[in-house]
Amino acid sequence: MISEAQFQKELDLIIANAIREDVGDGDHSSLACIPDSATGKAKLLVKDEGIIAGVVFAKQVFQYIDPELQVDELITDGSSVKYGDIVFYVEGNSQSILKAERLVLNAMQRMSAIATKTKQYVDLLTGTGTKILDTRKTTPGIRALEKWAVKIGGGENHRFALYDMIMLKDNHIDFAGGITKAIQKTQQYLKENKKDLKIIVEARNLNEVEEILQSKGVYRILLDNFNYEDTRKAVKMIGDQCLTESSGGINEDTIRKYAECGVDYISSGALTHSVHNMDLSLKAV
């Protein structure tokens, strides 16, 4: 996984690029009718229900726009919210508040939706010992926010990107000439380049699981689109040789059954690619 410093760098880039995209050479609507000396106060109002996420990020946005803005946080990231709740107040220069408004709302609406869906999946796994993972199926440019939201919702992050973990999927295996060759070439590559990266290998059937187990040094086997019966067989075959992960179209109706097969992890792209934004508003008070 990436370091905290790397993660913060991603957040800084997101903020800078979003403000560049949204503000350009100026927020002319505010500049036209609000004196630059005017001050005001606004509240972040919840018009939905679920898990709030993005409060800490909102503070970073306000700080980036105007270090003089003051945020009074009433509800923290990861808390359950309902219609009518006020998450925070922000006070200071009125033009600065308006300049930050859309980025704060866009980010928090998206992050809260992801955190809410993640919490639903986490609750469905209660008592099984299986953990929920996100994937790289994220919105280009804001992956750090979406993966952060998964963590806020109680889930865990898979690899952040292509550079922080090896994941040999079906296409890698086919292009490399088979599972064993793909693993051997990967281990040689890591040795030659002095890289310490964990290796996950995808299996499409029980025969492939058996072949993967013949190679040492595999961190986790991904059981892709296995049915329940084969998942149980695979878990038994693998034992404690490495960790196990189920993936492939798993949803609210099936996630518990896959967990009960004994896998360590379940990964779901739906956490980030199939959510409906939480309804939030920033209103002057």
Secondary structure, DSSP 8 states (H G I E B T S, - for coil): ---HHHHHHHHHHHHHHHHHHHHTT--HHHHHHS-TT-EEEEEEEE-S-EE---HHHHHHHHHHH-TT-EEEE-S-TT-EE-TT-EEEEEEEEHHHHHHHHHHHHHHHHHHHHHHHHHHHHHHHTTTT--EEE--S---TT-HHHHHHHHHHTT-B---SSTTSSEEE-HHHHHHHTSHHHHHHHHHHHHHHTT----EEEEESSHHHHHHHTTSS---EEEEET--HHHHHHHHHHHTTSSEEEEESS--TTTHHHHHTTT-SEEE-THHHHS-----EEEEE-
